[in-house]
Amino acid sequence: MAAGALAAERLLALFGLRTALVVVGLMLPGLALASWRMLAAVDRDVSSRDGDARLLQFHGIFSPLVMSAIDHLAATMGREEYRAGETIIRKGDFGDRYLLIESGTVEIVDDGTLLAVLGAHEGFGELALLDDAPRNATAIARSDVCVRTLRREDFLAAVRSHGQVHEAVHTAAAQRRRETPATSGPETPTPG
C-alpha cells in the first residue's frame, strides 16, 4: 500500500490525474496476468492434493483420521503409473511404501497363484511395513493402473499416531494372515 501511495503521488505529479488513474487501474490486471502461471500451478497442486485427501478419507484404514492429518498425509503422497502386465511390487523386495489404487486393477499373486484382485480405492503393501519383513506376494497391474503411494515412514507415523488407525491396520493385517496359508502370507485387499 505504501509503494502504491508513493507511485500514485509520482504519477500524479508527472502525468496528471487522468493518466495516473488509468495506470493505477491497469496495474492489478497486469499483475494478475504476470502471475497467471504461478497461480495455475498452485491451483493444480491444490486440486491434486484434494483428490489424494479424498482417496485417504474414504479408505477404511485412514477414515478415522482428522482432516488436518489426512491433508498432511496427502501432501506426502507419491504417484506411480503402471501399464497392464507390469510388476508393481515383487515378492521378497523390501517394503518401502504403502500403495492405494487410484484407478485400474491389480492382481496379487504368490508363486503363480492368484490370491486377490484389487480395484480403485483399495490398498496393499502394509504387511511388509508392519512386520518389517520382505514383501510376501507380488502385485501385477491387470490393467493400466495409477497408484498413490505413502512412504514407509509416513504410513507408520500415521498408524502409530492414532489409536483407531492402529487398530484398523492391525485388524486388517490379522484378517489377511488368517485368510491365507501360513507359507505365503499374501498381501490381499484391505477393506474399504
NORHUTA-V6575 format. One record per backbone hydrogen bond with DSSP energy under -1.0 kcal/mol. NH is the residue of the N-H (numbers start at 1). CO is the residue of the C=O. If there is no record, write none. Layout:
nh->NH co->CO
nh->NH co->CO
This chain:
nh->5 co->1
nh->6 co->2
nh->7 co->3
nh->8 co->4
nh->9 co->5
nh->10 co->6
nh->11 co->7
nh->12 co->8
nh->13 co->9
nh->14 co->10
nh->15 co->11
nh->16 co->12
nh->20 co->16
nh->21 co->17
nh->22 co->18
nh->23 co->19
nh->24 co->20
nh->25 co->21
nh->26 co->22
nh->30 co->26
nh->31 co->27
nh->32 co->28
nh->33 co->29
nh->34 co->30
nh->35 co->31
nh->36 co->33
nh->39 co->35
nh->40 co->36
nh->41 co->37
nh->42 co->38
nh->43 co->39
nh->44 co->40
nh->45 co->41
nh->46 co->42
nh->47 co->43
nh->48 co->44
nh->49 co->45
nh->50 co->46
nh->51 co->47
nh->52 co->48
nh->53 co->49
nh->54 co->50
nh->55 co->51
nh->56 co->52
nh->57 co->53
nh->58 co->54
nh->59 co->56
nh->63 co->59
nh->65 co->62
nh->70 co->66
nh->71 co->67
nh->72 co->68
nh->73 co->69
nh->74 co->70
nh->75 co->71
nh->76 co->73
nh->78 co->149
nh->80 co->147
nh->82 co->145
nh->85 co->141
nh->86 co->83
nh->88 co->139
nh->89 co->139
nh->92 co->135
nh->93 co->90
nh->96 co->94
nh->98 co->150
nh->99 co->124
nh->100 co->148
nh->101 co->122
nh->102 co->146
nh->103 co->146
nh->106 co->118
nh->107 co->140
nh->108 co->116
nh->109 co->138
nh->110 co->113
nh->113 co->110
nh->115 co->108
nh->116 co->108
nh->118 co->106
nh->121 co->101
nh->122 co->119
nh->124 co->99
nh->130 co->126
nh->131 co->127
nh->133 co->128
nh->135 co->93
nh->138 co->109
nh->139 co->89
nh->140 co->107
nh->141 co->86
nh->142 co->105
nh->143 co->105
nh->145 co->82
nh->146 co->103
nh->147 co->80
nh->148 co->100
nh->149 co->78
nh->150 co->98
nh->152 co->96
nh->155 co->151
nh->156 co->152
nh->157 co->153
nh->158 co->154
nh->159 co->155
nh->160 co->156
nh->161 co->157
nh->166 co->162
nh->167 co->163
nh->168 co->164
nh->169 co->165
nh->170 co->166
nh->171 co->167
nh->172 co->168
nh->173 co->169
nh->174 co->170
nh->175 co->171
nh->176 co->172
nh->177 co->173
nh->178 co->174
nh->179 co->175
nh->184 co->181
nh->185 co->181
nh->188 co->186
nh->190 co->123
